[in-house]
Amino acid sequence: MKIYDVIILGAGASGLMCAGNISKKKSVLIIEGNEKPAKKLKISGGGKCNITNVSVKKENFDGDAELVTTVLKKFSKENLLRFLERNRIPLEVRKERYYFCENSSEDIINALLKSIKHHELLLSTKILQVEKNEDFFEVQTDKSIFYAKNIVVATGGKSFANIGATDVALKIAQGFDIGVKEFTPALVGLTLQKEQFWMKELSGLSCYVHIKVEDRVLKEEMLFAHKGISGPAVLSASLYWKSGDISIDFLPDVKINELINSSKKLLSSTMNLPKRLAKALLKTVDVEDKECKKITTQERERLKQLHDYSFSPAGNFGFSKAEVSRGGVEANELEFTTLESKKVKGVYFIGEVADITGELGGYNFQWAFSSAYVCAKAMK
């Protein structure tokens, strides 16, 4: 009976990065349910993968700030960029902050696969459960049973079920009585209450906004969609919204009342928004679209709502549209310097499996690679 030094469950971004940084002297088996590795990485960012961000701070993540800080100190954005440079993977920076692959996410996948060529990779194998005997772990799959001294759970969250995503990580953790938070959709569009259905009529339009949710302000484009609202600002806002109101500033770069002067221009023409959107917003705050010089004091007061349009979303678009999952193994269950379980020595949880979720913009891949590296270096 062969007993591996390490079995890694999942051959996504975190699983492959972890395997690639474990010593060649150790016997490592990576088990993946899909027929190909890194399927999510392959399709992300339209096939070019937003790999990280120009600015990576603990504030860009929802979860335990100390855990995020500890992990990023050990493997930072700069470390990731050096890894990509060593592997001659050209990058491009979009909007002065998002790092994307210049050619294709296949460049990163090939580099990761090259880094694990001294280890074993088993594809199309469904993970059923993990149990611990006295001296080793037993991994039951639909193909066979495998044994290891250490287990790394890197199976990701529930989003992208069409490419095999499951919540098996939570079942494994719960089997060891390790505390978890159930997965919920994150980085996902938000649905609307009846009072905001006017937004659905603007489907296809987008505009730059500031969205405030709790103590966060997300600054990016918002997209009006058939099901509700989406776009980068909304996706990041969804990470922090649990219930209650959010607030949208539709004119963040100007003050609406400073635009209004004594001209004969229609109010909608001064707002620097798509005309349909401008007219819909004016109707929403009960202000007639008329010449600026005719705007009354009361109407000026109502126009201030365009900087603070508050409402409570009805919900979100669900896992089928979510970029990632929020939740996972609770931070207080993990050793921050290794990602090892405090209760069960030899079991590690990395990537999306841990209860850390980044905003839109490359933060979740950064976390995947950083947590994977930290875990790998703990395998003495």
Helices and strands as residue ranges (DSSP letters): E 3-9, H 13-20, E 28-31, H 39-43, G 44-47, E 50-53, G 58-60, E 61-62, H 65-74, H 77-86, E 91-94, E 98-101, H 106-115, E 120-122, E 127-132, E 137-141, E 145-153, G 161-163, H 168-175, E 180-186, E 190-191, G 194-202, E 206-213, E 216-224, E 228-230, H 232-240, E 246-249, H 256-259, H 267-270, H 275-284, G 292-294, H 297-303, G 304-307, E 309-311, E 315-316, G 319-321, E 324-329, G 331-333, E 347-349, G 351-353, E 357-358, H 363-377
